[in-house]
Amino acid sequence: MKLDWERPGVVRATLKVQELAALVAGARLAAAALAAQSEEQAGELTRVLNGFDRSLAHLRPSPRASAAAASAPASADVEDFDPVVAAGA
């Protein structure tokens, strides 16, 4: 994982898919725990996760992943990506 300041208030993160999946899975667990106590407390985290989900739905597979998928008998599309499953949670 690599983090760099893009500009004040904006951090650029370079992550492996497994690292991103682990962070998102942890955020989903935290959001569920917060929502059980107070929906208001979970609001911001839920909004961030919803934004992530919308962005993920528009993400195109990487060229490398596309080449691997073309040679594989069956593959999952980006829309099928589940960070919780990918993280092994």
Protein Blocks (a to p, Z undefined) as FASTA:
>chain_A
ZZddfbghiacddddfklmmmmmmmmmmmmmmmmmmomklmmmmmmmmmmmmmmmmmpcc
dfklmmmmmmpmbdcdfklpcfklmnoZZ
